[in-house]
Amino acid sequence: MKPRSFIRLSILFSGVLALFNVVAAASVPVSSIQQGPGRGPVSLPSDPELEKQSYHNLEVAKYYFYKRKPDKKDKDGWERLNKAVEGRLMEILDSNPNFGRTDDVYFMLGEVYKEDGRSGQKAIQYWTRVTKEYPDSALKADVQKRLEEAKTQNKDKKG
């Protein structure tokens, strides 16, 4: 085989190989290709306006939950407060499931359900979700404390 034909053949082969790689890469989901070093898949960039709106909803929910408490005897007021805060938090989860502070949202939902008194199991579910899905969360100590309190209360009710 002549050297020129060998060069042409190798160029043709490398072109076919490159085309095959492009086609193969296009058929694989992007989330399985892009990964950070030791941190798992890199998430898609979020919409800054949606993040801003979600952050605002979280801050409003916190304000109403911690600062705007009705009279202790006003059961309707407490129900309205819990319903309003829960609505804000659920709106965040529905509209922006990739919100940067979802651990905060789950923690607040647990707090709302604990205050409600009727939904203790839901509170435990949301707090457990924080510990499992966000092990490096700044809220981890608070969540652990709430879970221990809930377990103690459950033991007291059963015993």
C-alpha positions as CSV (number, residue, x, y, z in Angstrom):
1,M,0.0,0.0,0.0
2,K,1.3,3.4,-0.9
3,P,2.0,5.9,1.9
4,R,-0.4,8.5,0.4
5,S,-3.3,6.0,0.3
6,F,-2.5,5.0,3.9
7,I,-2.7,8.6,5.0
8,R,-6.0,9.1,3.2
9,L,-7.4,6.0,4.7
10,S,-6.4,7.0,8.2
11,I,-7.9,10.5,7.7
12,L,-11.1,8.9,6.5
13,F,-11.2,6.4,9.4
14,S,-10.6,9.2,12.0
15,G,-13.4,11.2,10.4
16,V,-15.8,8.2,10.7
17,L,-14.7,7.6,14.2
18,A,-15.3,11.3,15.2
19,L,-18.7,11.2,13.6
20,F,-19.5,8.0,15.5
21,N,-18.5,9.7,18.8
22,V,-20.7,12.7,18.1
23,V,-23.7,10.4,17.4
24,A,-23.0,8.3,20.4
25,A,-22.7,11.3,22.7
26,A,-25.9,12.8,21.4
27,S,-27.9,9.7,22.4
28,V,-26.6,9.7,26.0
29,P,-28.4,12.1,28.4
30,V,-26.4,15.1,29.4
31,S,-26.9,14.5,33.1
32,S,-25.0,11.2,32.9
33,I,-22.0,12.8,31.1
34,Q,-21.4,15.9,33.0
35,Q,-20.2,15.3,36.5
36,G,-18.2,17.3,39.0
37,P,-15.3,15.7,40.7
38,G,-16.7,13.6,43.5
39,R,-19.9,15.6,43.8
40,G,-22.1,13.7,41.4
41,P,-24.0,15.1,38.4
42,V,-23.8,18.8,37.7
43,S,-27.3,20.3,37.8
44,L,-28.7,22.4,35.0
45,P,-28.6,26.1,35.5
46,S,-31.7,27.5,37.2
47,D,-33.8,30.4,36.1
48,P,-32.6,33.4,38.1
49,E,-36.1,35.0,38.1
50,L,-37.7,31.8,39.4
51,E,-35.0,31.5,42.1
52,K,-35.7,35.0,43.2
53,Q,-39.4,34.4,43.3
54,S,-38.9,31.2,45.3
55,Y,-36.6,32.9,47.7
56,H,-39.1,35.6,48.2
57,N,-41.9,33.1,48.9
58,L,-39.6,31.3,51.4
59,E,-38.9,34.5,53.3
60,V,-42.6,35.5,53.4
61,A,-43.5,32.0,54.7
62,K,-40.8,32.4,57.4
63,Y,-42.0,35.9,58.3
64,Y,-45.6,34.7,58.8
65,F,-44.6,31.5,60.6
66,Y,-42.2,33.1,63.1
67,K,-43.3,36.7,63.4
68,R,-47.0,37.0,62.8
69,K,-48.5,34.7,65.3
70,P,-52.2,35.0,66.2
71,D,-53.6,34.9,69.7
72,K,-53.2,31.5,71.3
73,K,-56.9,31.1,71.7
74,D,-57.7,31.9,68.1
75,K,-57.8,28.4,66.5
76,D,-59.1,29.7,63.2
77,G,-56.2,32.2,63.0
78,W,-53.7,29.4,63.6
79,E,-55.3,27.3,60.9
80,R,-55.3,30.2,58.4
81,L,-51.6,30.9,59.3
82,N,-50.6,27.3,58.8
83,K,-52.5,27.0,55.6
84,A,-51.0,30.2,54.2
85,V,-47.5,29.2,55.1
86,E,-48.0,25.7,53.7
87,G,-49.4,27.2,50.5
88,R,-46.3,29.4,50.0
89,L,-44.0,26.5,50.6
90,M,-45.9,24.1,48.3
91,E,-45.9,26.7,45.6
92,I,-42.1,26.8,45.8
93,L,-41.9,23.0,45.4
94,D,-44.4,23.0,42.5
95,S,-42.9,25.8,40.5
96,N,-39.2,25.3,41.2
97,P,-38.3,21.8,42.2
98,N,-34.6,22.6,41.8
99,F,-34.7,25.5,44.2
100,G,-31.3,26.1,45.9
101,R,-32.8,26.1,49.4
102,T,-35.2,23.2,49.1
103,D,-33.8,21.8,52.4
104,D,-35.1,25.0,54.1
105,V,-38.5,24.5,52.4
106,Y,-38.8,20.9,53.7
107,F,-37.7,22.0,57.2
108,M,-40.4,24.7,57.3
109,L,-43.0,22.2,56.1
110,G,-42.1,20.0,58.9
111,E,-42.4,22.9,61.3
112,V,-45.9,23.8,59.9
113,Y,-47.1,20.2,60.3
114,K,-45.7,20.0,63.8
115,E,-47.5,23.2,64.8
116,D,-50.7,21.9,63.2
117,G,-50.7,19.0,65.7
118,R,-52.7,16.7,63.5
119,S,-49.9,15.9,61.0
120,G,-47.0,14.8,63.1
121,Q,-46.1,12.0,60.6
122,K,-45.9,14.4,57.8
123,A,-43.5,16.6,59.8
124,I,-41.3,13.5,60.4
125,Q,-41.4,12.7,56.7
126,Y,-40.3,16.1,55.6
127,W,-37.5,16.3,58.3
128,T,-36.3,12.8,57.3
129,R,-36.2,14.0,53.7
130,V,-33.9,16.8,54.7
131,T,-31.5,14.4,56.4
132,K,-31.5,12.0,53.5
133,E,-31.4,14.3,50.5
134,Y,-29.3,17.1,52.0
135,P,-26.8,15.5,54.4
136,D,-24.6,18.7,54.2
137,S,-27.4,21.1,55.1
138,A,-26.8,23.8,57.6
139,L,-30.2,22.8,59.1
140,K,-29.0,19.2,59.9
141,A,-28.6,19.9,63.7
142,D,-32.0,21.4,63.9
143,V,-33.6,18.6,62.0
144,Q,-31.9,16.0,64.1
145,K,-33.2,17.7,67.2
146,R,-36.8,17.8,65.8
147,L,-36.7,14.2,64.9
148,E,-35.5,13.2,68.3
149,E,-38.3,15.2,69.9
150,A,-40.8,13.6,67.6
151,K,-39.6,10.1,68.4
152,T,-39.7,10.9,72.1
153,Q,-43.3,12.1,71.8
154,N,-44.3,9.0,69.8
155,K,-42.9,6.8,72.5
156,D,-44.7,8.8,75.2
157,K,-48.0,8.4,73.4
158,K,-47.5,4.7,72.9
159,G,-46.2,4.0,76.4
